[in-house]
Amino acid sequence: MSPIPDIEKSTIRTLYWRIMPFLILCYIVAFLDRVNVGFAALHMNADLGFTATVYGFGAGIFSIGYFLFEVPSNLILNKVGARIWIARIMVTWGLISAGFAFIQGQNSFYAMRFLLGVAEAGFFPGIILYLTKWFPARVLGSAVAVFLLGLPIAVLIGAPVSTAILATTHELGGLRNWQWMFILEGGLAVVVGVIAFFVLTSDPSTARFLSPEQRRWLVDKLASERRAKEGLRVYSVREGLFNGKVLILSLAIFCNITALFGVTLWMPQIIKAFGGLSNTEAGLLTGVPYLCAGVAMVLNARHSDRTGERRFHVLIAACIGAVGLLMAALAGSPVVAMVGICIGAAGILSSNILFWPLPSLFLTGAAAAAGIAMVNSVGNLGGFVGPYLTGWAKDYFGTYSAGMCVLAAMVTLYGLIICRFLTVMARRATASDPAVQEIIGGVQPQQA
């Protein structure tokens, strides 16, 4: 392997330190407002008389609004730039999240969760698209992995913060503790959204934080990679939406997100069901699986980059996640069940980090905006199926075990689909496609 030029090292280092911390903060706030309903449910469900099925349906309907508005949102972001559109998304969802404090019953709960999905639509795929405009193919996977660390960090921070709010704001000012949690955490999103308008830079060519040499190198590098992909084929927006590869990736991430949110939005209640725990203790323990997941994500990403192998880093991690969920479902003791939850979360999330660079292997420009949004929007339907399935199974069988067995099967299927996808892509690629080989890795390409 040829040595990496100094200008590349210095540019990538600058990008990491200037871009990634704020994007991680945005993702922390986004995920906190998406899953804080799981902490609120420890009190809200009893106050409003929600059954497990009602809560699961409401938690999941977020993904329907997200699905419907994902592609239009990402196309607008591609047109107007991240600085304006990411700020708009965050301010809007922050206001709606704070509005959860005033829901009165299941219909208003359903409506607000749907509107929250509409407001947040485009955030995650928008950030992925944003990263493709800044990071060359060789480091794009690692950049995405670093960004996704915001997810376990969000839960690690959110668990003690949310439980502290729930513990200290009971009946304060005539509002229940879960109402205060929504107001305070929604307000945080509004503040960070306003800051995003002034912090984000939409395009490398106008990045003042890069030196002229760094800016020139990055613009030229990204342009050459774009020309190489477009030299193979240029996709229209319609093709970016309905290309066979896009649909396969959509199915795969649907399976992963079904498992992820089927566990995440029920995590505090699943842990409390182990027995002998207060609401506060269950909320705090929710952070433990995500601490394990954060460590696993970093280790898996680093080992994959070091070895250049991608397929089995996805497949093995997914299978480990499935084993963890099955362990939790079938465990006879709370300790073993908790270990299983930790293994399950670690496997699901560490299998996810190598997924998001894949659409950029063959899509550019507006087609990339549409394709990435399509993949994420279809995938996030799993955010409806997973929570609803878990809630329905709990009401029908009386335990979480059956639902978790289905979630284990879903994450295994995800791993198998991606392993096969990477194998086929690499065998079809030629040796003259270094960007593709850099991301795929591990399979000898066919010669042209």
C-alpha positions as a printed Julia matrix, in Angstrom:
448×3 Matrix{Float64}:
   0.0     0.0     0.0
   1.41    3.37   -1.04
   2.07    5.92    1.73
  -0.63    8.52    2.37
   0.44   12.04    1.28
   0.89   14.62    4.03
  -1.7    16.93    2.49
  -4.29   14.15    2.69
  -3.45   13.39    6.31
  -3.64   17.03    7.37
  -6.88   17.65    5.47
  -8.68   14.6     6.85
  -7.48   15.43   10.35
  -8.83   18.97   10.02
 -12.18   17.67    8.75
 -12.52   15.31   11.68
 -11.83   17.97   14.3
 -13.87   20.71   12.62
 -16.93   18.8    11.36
 -17.45   15.63   13.38
 -17.87   16.94   16.97
 -20.8    19.17   16.03
 -22.43   16.51   13.83
 -22.16   14.03   16.7
 -23.79   16.6    18.99
 -26.63   17.01   16.48
 -27.12   13.24   16.3
 -27.1    12.96   20.09
 -29.86   15.55   20.32
 -31.78   13.92   17.44
 -31.67   10.45   18.91
 -32.46   11.74   22.39
 -35.68   13.32   21.11
 -36.51   10.17   19.16
 -36.16    7.7    22.04
 -36.97    9.8    25.11
 -40.51    8.5    24.73
 -39.12    5.2    26.03
 -38.14    6.88   29.3
 -41.36    8.9    29.45
 -43.35    5.68   29.07
 -42.27    4.58   32.56
 -44.69    7.25   33.88
 -46.68    8.48   30.87
 -48.31    5.13   30.07
 -49.84    4.88   33.52
 -50.91    8.54   33.58
 -52.65    8.34   30.18
 -53.81    4.71   30.4
 -51.76    3.4    27.45
 -51.55   -0.36   26.9
 -48.37   -1.9    25.5
 -50.01   -2.11   22.06
 -51.05    1.57   22.12
 -47.58    2.66   23.18
 -45.87    0.41   20.63
 -48.09    1.71   17.8
 -47.51    5.33   18.8
 -43.77    4.84   19.21
 -43.58    3.26   15.79
 -45.86    5.63   13.84
 -43.02    8.15   13.95
 -41.48    6.12   11.13
 -44.51    6.53    8.85
 -44.15   10.32    8.82
 -40.41    9.89    8.43
 -40.92    7.56    5.46
 -43.31    9.85    3.59
 -41.16   12.99    3.77
 -37.63   11.56    3.71
 -36.91   11.76   -0.03
 -38.36   15.26   -0.6
 -36.43   16.55    2.41
 -33.11   15.18    1.19
 -33.63   16.56   -2.31
 -34.27   20.0    -0.8
 -31.12   19.67    1.32
 -29.1    18.81   -1.79
 -30.47   21.97   -3.44
 -30.32   24.57   -0.64
 -27.41   23.19    1.38
 -26.97   21.58    4.79
 -26.53   24.82    6.74
 -30.09   25.98    6.09
 -31.91   22.66    5.95
 -30.34   20.83    8.91
 -31.02   23.92   11.03
 -34.66   23.95    9.87
 -35.09   20.26   10.64
 -33.7    20.56   14.17
 -35.7    23.64   15.15
 -38.95   22.13   13.83
 -38.56   18.77   15.53
 -37.47   20.45   18.78
 -40.69   22.46   18.91
 -42.8    19.38   18.18
 -40.91   17.28   20.73
 -41.56   19.91   23.39
 -45.23   19.8    22.38
 -45.46   16.2    23.63
 -45.85   17.71   27.09
 -49.44   18.57   26.18
 -50.78   15.3    24.73
 -54.05   14.17   26.28
 -54.6    10.61   25.06
 -53.74    8.02   22.45
 -54.97   10.01   19.43
 -52.89   13.09   20.26
 -49.96   10.76   21.04
 -50.27    9.15   17.61
 -50.59   12.54   15.88
 -47.55   14.05   17.62
 -45.36   11.01   16.96
 -46.34   11.17   13.28
 -45.55   14.9    13.11
 -42.22   14.32   14.85
 -41.32   11.87   12.08
 -42.31   14.43    9.44
 -40.2    17.11   11.11
 -37.11   14.92   11.52
 -37.36   13.39    8.02
 -34.18   14.04    6.09
 -31.89   14.58    9.09
 -30.01   11.28    9.11
 -29.74   10.76    5.32
 -28.96   14.45    5.03
 -25.97   14.04    7.31
 -24.84   10.94    5.4
 -25.13   12.9     2.14
 -23.25   15.78    3.78
 -20.39   13.46    4.75
 -20.09   12.2     1.15
 -19.5    15.83    0.11
 -16.54   16.16    2.5
 -14.83   12.79    2.97
 -13.12   10.79    0.19
 -14.07    7.13   -0.26
 -11.03    5.8     1.59
 -12.13    7.38    4.88
 -15.88    7.7     4.37
 -16.67    4.49    6.24
 -14.67    5.57    9.27
 -16.26    9.03    9.19
 -19.73    7.49    9.18
 -18.73    5.16   12.03
 -17.54    8.14   14.09
 -20.8     9.98   13.41
 -22.85    6.93   14.43
 -21.12    6.93   17.81
 -23.63    9.66   18.59
 -26.28    6.96   19.0
 -24.82    5.08   21.99
 -23.54    8.37   23.42
 -27.09    9.74   23.19
 -28.43    6.89   25.28
 -25.5     7.01   27.7
 -26.16   10.7    28.26
 -29.91   10.48   27.83
 -30.44    7.71   30.37
 -29.11    9.62   33.42
 -30.37   13.0    32.16
 -33.87   11.74   31.41
 -34.14    9.79   34.66
 -32.81   12.81   36.59
 -35.48   15.02   35.02
 -38.13   12.41   35.82
 -36.89   12.16   39.39
 -36.66   15.91   40.14
 -39.57   17.56   38.31
 -42.55   15.63   39.7
 -45.59   17.96   39.66
 -43.29   21.01   39.24
 -45.32   23.99   38.06
 -48.42   21.81   37.69
 -46.78   19.56   35.06
 -45.87   15.9    35.39
 -42.22   14.84   35.28
 -42.48   13.28   31.82
 -43.95   16.54   30.51
 -40.94   18.48   31.76
 -38.63   15.96   30.12
 -40.18   16.6    26.7
 -40.06   20.39   27.15
 -36.42   20.52   28.25
 -35.05   18.04   25.71
 -37.1    19.51   22.87
 -35.82   22.95   23.76
 -32.26   21.68   23.51
 -32.89   20.66   19.87
 -34.13   24.17   19.05
 -30.97   25.73   20.52
 -28.62   23.36   18.68
 -30.58   23.9    15.45
 -30.04   27.66   15.64
 -26.32   27.08   16.26
 -26.17   24.74   13.24
 -27.17   27.61   10.95
 -23.99   29.46   11.92
 -21.6    26.51   12.31
 -22.19   24.25    9.29
 -20.46   24.91    5.96
 -22.31   23.48    2.98
 -19.46   23.01    0.52
 -15.68   22.31    0.75
 -14.92   25.0    -1.83
 -16.06   27.67    0.63
 -14.58   26.12    3.8
 -12.53   28.83    5.53
 -11.27   26.38    8.13
  -9.2    24.63    5.41
  -5.98   26.12    4.09
  -5.94   26.96    0.35
  -3.8    23.85   -0.29
  -6.12   21.6     1.72
  -9.19   23.05    0.04
  -7.71   22.55   -3.43
  -6.65   18.97   -2.69
 -10.08   18.03   -1.24
 -12.11   19.6    -4.05
  -9.92   17.89   -6.68
 -10.03   14.53   -4.89
 -13.8    14.5    -4.51
 -14.27   15.65   -8.12
 -12.04   12.86   -9.43
 -13.98   10.23   -7.45
 -17.26   11.63   -8.74
 -16.0    11.51  -12.34
 -14.86    7.9   -11.87
 -18.31    6.81  -10.67
 -20.12    8.81  -13.32
 -17.8     7.32  -15.92
 -19.32    3.93  -15.14
 -22.92    5.17  -15.13
 -24.86    8.32  -14.27
 -28.13    7.66  -12.46
 -31.16    9.92  -12.64
 -33.15   10.78   -9.53
 -35.78    8.21  -10.53
 -33.09    5.54  -10.98
 -31.61    6.55   -7.64
 -34.96    5.79   -6.05
 -35.8     2.51   -7.76
 -32.43    1.01   -8.71
 -32.21   -2.68   -7.79
 -29.18   -2.11   -5.55
 -31.05    0.64   -3.7
 -34.02   -1.66   -3.1
 -31.78   -4.45   -1.8
 -30.05   -2.04    0.59
 -33.48   -0.75    1.67
 -34.62   -4.26    2.56
 -31.43   -4.95    4.47
 -31.52   -1.83    6.63
 -35.25   -2.36    7.24
 -34.32   -5.63    8.95
 -31.58   -3.96   10.99
 -33.73   -1.03   12.12
 -36.65   -3.32   12.99
 -34.35   -5.06   15.45
 -32.72   -1.84   16.65
 -35.89    0.09   17.48
 -37.79   -2.99   18.55
 -35.28   -3.12   21.4
 -34.37    0.56   21.86
 -37.86    2.02   22.38
 -38.72   -0.76   24.83
 -35.36   -0.97   26.57
 -36.3     0.72   29.89
 -39.46   -1.38   30.19
 -37.7    -4.6    29.17
 -35.03   -4.02   31.81
 -37.64   -3.14   34.44
 -39.45   -6.4    33.64
 -36.37   -8.31   34.87
 -37.84   -7.59   38.32
 -36.98   -5.7    41.49
 -36.04   -2.4    39.83
 -37.49    1.07   40.26
 -38.2     3.31   37.26
 -35.05    5.31   37.98
 -32.87    2.2    38.25
 -34.3     0.78   35.02
 -33.68    4.08   33.23
 -30.09    4.28   34.4
 -29.35    0.66   33.5
 -30.54    1.42   29.96
 -27.22    3.15   29.35
 -25.17    0.0    30.0
 -26.02   -1.84   26.73
 -25.14    1.29   24.76
 -21.81    1.65   26.52
 -21.06   -1.88   25.32
 -22.34   -0.98   21.86
 -20.13    2.12   21.62
 -17.01    0.07   22.42
 -18.03   -2.64   19.93
 -18.67   -0.08   17.17
 -15.2     1.44   17.5
 -13.45   -1.93   17.67
 -15.36   -3.35   14.7
 -14.76   -0.27   12.53
 -11.04   -0.11   13.35
 -10.49   -3.8    12.75
 -12.38   -3.64    9.46
 -10.29   -0.66    8.3
  -7.07   -2.34    9.37
  -7.79   -5.63    7.62
  -9.71   -4.21    4.65
 -12.42   -6.84    5.16
 -16.06   -5.7     5.24
 -18.44   -8.62    4.62
 -17.82  -10.7     7.7
 -17.47   -7.65    9.93
 -21.13   -7.05    9.12
 -22.31  -10.67    9.15
 -20.54  -11.81   12.32
 -21.58   -8.67   14.22
 -25.2    -9.19   13.14
 -25.15  -12.83   14.24
 -23.64  -11.86   17.59
 -26.5    -9.36   18.0
 -29.02  -12.11   17.28
 -27.41  -14.43   19.82
 -27.61  -11.68   22.43
 -31.32  -11.1    21.82
 -32.03  -14.82   22.01
 -30.06  -15.03   25.25
 -32.13  -12.21   26.73
 -35.38  -13.78   25.51
 -34.67  -17.24   26.92
 -32.68  -16.33   30.04
 -33.8   -17.66   33.38
 -32.14  -14.93   35.43
 -32.06  -11.11   35.24
 -28.25  -11.07   35.12
 -28.08  -13.35   32.07
 -30.89  -11.4    30.42
 -29.0    -8.13   30.97
 -25.84   -9.63   29.5
 -27.9   -10.75   26.51
 -29.32   -7.23   26.01
 -25.77   -5.82   26.1
 -24.54   -8.34   23.52
 -27.61   -7.75   21.36
 -27.2    -3.96   21.3
 -23.48   -4.26   20.6
 -24.02   -6.63   17.69
 -26.87   -4.71   16.06
 -25.12   -1.34   16.19
 -21.62   -2.53   15.25
 -23.09   -4.31   12.2
 -24.78   -1.05   11.17
 -21.71    1.21   10.92
 -20.31   -0.31    7.71
 -23.64   -0.01    5.89
 -24.05    3.68    5.14
 -21.13    4.25    2.73
 -22.61    1.6     0.41
 -25.12    3.78   -1.56
 -22.31    6.19   -2.45
 -20.5     3.34   -4.23
 -22.65    3.9    -7.31
 -24.73    7.1    -6.77
 -23.71   10.76   -7.07
 -25.4    14.18   -6.94
 -29.19   14.36   -6.76
 -29.41   10.6    -7.37
 -27.31   10.04   -4.25
 -29.58   12.38   -2.27
 -32.65   10.47   -3.47
 -31.11    7.01   -3.11
 -29.73    7.52    0.39
 -33.07    8.98    1.49
 -34.95    6.08   -0.11
 -32.8     3.52    1.68
 -33.19    5.27    5.02
 -36.92    5.94    4.64
 -37.78    2.32    3.76
 -35.38    1.16    6.45
 -37.06    3.34    9.03
 -40.35    1.59    8.44
 -38.62   -0.95   10.64
 -38.84    1.73   13.31
 -42.61    1.22   13.13
 -42.64   -2.56   12.77
 -40.13   -3.28   15.55
 -41.77   -1.33   18.42
 -45.29   -2.36   17.4
 -44.3    -6.03   17.11
 -42.64   -5.95   20.52
 -45.69   -4.32   22.11
 -48.17   -6.67   20.45
 -46.15   -9.73   21.5
 -45.99   -8.43   25.07
 -49.78   -8.04   25.23
 -50.47  -11.38   23.52
 -47.88  -13.63   25.22
 -47.38  -11.71   28.45
 -43.58  -11.47   28.0
 -41.06   -9.85   25.67
 -39.48  -13.2    24.7
 -41.4   -13.96   21.49
 -40.87  -10.48   20.08
 -37.15  -10.58   20.79
 -36.81  -13.92   19.0
 -38.33  -12.32   15.87
 -35.98   -9.33   16.21
 -33.04  -11.75   16.4
 -34.12  -13.31   13.1
 -34.39   -9.85   11.5
 -30.84   -8.77   12.39
 -29.49  -12.12   11.15
 -31.27  -11.63    7.82
 -29.72   -8.17    7.58
 -26.23   -9.61    7.97
 -26.82  -12.27    5.33
 -28.2    -9.76    2.78
 -25.28   -7.34    3.18
 -22.69  -10.12    3.06
 -24.16  -11.33   -0.23
 -24.5    -7.78   -1.6
 -20.83   -7.0    -0.91
 -19.72  -10.29   -2.45
 -21.6    -9.64   -5.69
 -20.53   -5.98   -5.89
 -16.87   -6.83   -5.44
 -16.9    -9.61   -8.03
 -18.48   -7.28  -10.58
 -16.07   -4.43   -9.87
 -12.86   -4.08  -11.84
  -9.4    -3.49  -10.48
  -9.66    0.09  -11.82
 -12.35    0.94   -9.27
 -10.19    1.65   -6.19
 -12.91    3.63   -4.38
 -15.3     0.7    -4.63
 -12.66   -1.8    -3.52
 -11.66    0.47   -0.62
 -15.15    0.36    0.81
 -16.05   -3.23   -0.06
 -12.78   -5.0     0.64
 -12.15   -8.67    1.16
 -13.18  -10.14   -2.23
 -10.96  -10.56   -5.25
 -12.55   -8.58   -8.13
 -13.03   -9.96  -11.59
 -10.66   -8.51  -14.16
 -12.17   -6.36  -16.87
